[in-house]
């Protein structure tokens, strides 16, 4: 009768614990710091994936512009780090000391007004959430109130990703242009380039990731989560049940944007720079592919998808750099055609029933013959 | 608020309603009034504009001109969800239920509480909700199937579920578009029984082709033809109207 009485059902709990074990214990113990930092980089895309599960998997809103929000979060963080790295002593050889180096190269003599708030760490943290959140709200309100949806929305988000890249590249003096914001050194006085810092940052990121998983799971289990599913199927029926469909879509899109922005900010910290190559169309589509491979209906699936596809990308592009993009494209087509619910769908349809049968067989031996049927997405 | 002469407090007053699609007037200067607790059936040949009238009332289609007053409130200026909140419920011709959700969840979404974004985030499935859902599920013959996903239901059961979703909204005006279309004979009988029960205490606007069914439930019948009213009155009156026989019943 009561369907969602527990926060995680049995198989979700197993998925949660397995992921926690992998990320908190197995990987940090088995990988050297270089590889662990790579995993940290992959995991930044998992934040985007979790947002896409809510927005695309549940709400049916396909955004091909998540790179924009990933980038906004990343740039907010990078601006703070850059200002800290551009202290007057560090930049005394410049014609205008105290401003970021690329501004000096572009003959700027004063810090632009929108850079000024990023001197403050608390304001930066707020901006990482608010800037993408508000931007997503404006796009969402403009599109969804006018009933723009489906493939049209996807194309518009893609256009926004393209516009954003052009803007960043074009406004070199304000944004660092095509090179992005580089040479980042300290976070609030703490050197982020050391191995020790990278180790700590990895754990900060994993904790944040689990916070996002829990937040997404919370949203999924509320009535709002069910309305998202309802909206995906019968938008009119939701509307004629007394809901403003546009507001729910805006919420899902903003939530996805904020998750992506947190990932972007962590990316800047882990990798040490931010550039427009993580904002545009190609990275945005790659983020959708990670989610699709992992399973767009599964929060854990999105995390696994980001890890596995990026791992494959690193290994394959090291050995066959030209082939990788074709491989990625083929992977996406294969997933869409053969496994629309991605890895989590394969797990759920083929692996989980076998485990259940095994468990049921073992349970029925002592005499009580009830079988376990908890058929929810595991990972 | 009250401007001009208001002859009577109708629940729904449609006056001078016109909608034109690229110059084609699907509904042309249509006026009719529905009283409290009245069952009104709209009949008419295909393309007469019956479904369009319901679309206009519930806000799915925007009116070109004219007015729709519901309890003195102008509906043509409201959005669909505001019209629902004002007390108008709409059932579509093809069953539109949420197939990836269970019967319980389908009914729960229609429960009139927590309809804002934050309201739905903090919505609690409490005793009142469960009781009401079970009550309605019993009425629509789906009490044993609360945990069934809606895609497992038969066509008739989906129609009932959608009727149940409207019922749980408790609208003052219920609009049904061909509620028995595509149903088996036994489902049809059960639906008639269901409708007879749920129409108590509210006004109902029904589009239906099944004349037997119309005769059973209608207080008043409106015959539409080419977007205009051809005849209006009791079933007896309408049946004997030569114009109606000519364009509709005669065939």
Boltz contact constraints between the chains, C-beta under 6 A:
constraints:
  - contact:
      token1: [A, 222]
      token2: [B, 121]
      max_distance: 6.0
  - contact:
      token1: [A, 223]
      token2: [B, 120]
      max_distance: 6.0
  - contact:
      token1: [A, 223]
      token2: [B, 123]
      max_distance: 6.0
  - contact:
      token1: [A, 224]
      token2: [B, 120]
      max_distance: 6.0
  - contact:
      token1: [A, 224]
      token2: [B, 121]
      max_distance: 6.0
  - contact:
      token1: [A, 226]
      token2: [B, 101]
      max_distance: 6.0
  - contact:
      token1: [A, 226]
      token2: [B, 105]
      max_distance: 6.0
  - contact:
      token1: [A, 227]
      token2: [B, 120]
      max_distance: 6.0
  - contact:
      token1: [A, 229]
      token2: [B, 100]
      max_distance: 6.0
  - contact:
      token1: [A, 230]
      token2: [B, 98]
      max_distance: 6.0
  - contact:
      token1: [A, 230]
      token2: [B, 109]
      max_distance: 6.0
  - contact:
      token1: [A, 233]
      token2: [B, 98]
      max_distance: 6.0
  - contact:
      token1: [A, 234]
      token2: [B, 96]
      max_distance: 6.0
  - contact:
      token1: [A, 234]
      token2: [B, 98]
      max_distance: 6.0
  - contact:
      token1: [A, 237]
      token2: [B, 96]
      max_distance: 6.0
  - contact:
      token1: [A, 239]
      token2: [B, 80]
      max_distance: 6.0
  - contact:
      token1: [A, 239]
      token2: [B, 81]
      max_distance: 6.0
  - contact:
      token1: [A, 240]
      token2: [B, 84]
      max_distance: 6.0
  - contact:
      token1: [A, 240]
      token2: [B, 90]
      max_distance: 6.0
  - contact:
      token1: [A, 241]
      token2: [B, 109]
      max_distance: 6.0
  - contact:
      token1: [A, 241]
      token2: [B, 110]
      max_distance: 6.0
  - contact:
      token1: [A, 242]
      token2: [B, 81]
      max_distance: 6.0
  - contact:
      token1: [A, 242]
      token2: [B, 84]
      max_distance: 6.0
  - contact:
      token1: [A, 242]
      token2: [B, 85]
      max_distance: 6.0
  - contact:
      token1: [A, 242]
      token2: [B, 115]
      max_distance: 6.0
  - contact:
      token1: [A, 243]
      token2: [B, 81]
      max_distance: 6.0
  - contact:
      token1: [A, 243]
      token2: [B, 115]
      max_distance: 6.0
  - contact:
      token1: [A, 244]
      token2: [B, 81]
      max_distance: 6.0
  - contact:
      token1: [A, 247]
      token2: [B, 117]
      max_distance: 6.0
  - contact:
      token1: [A, 251]
      token2: [B, 117]
      max_distance: 6.0
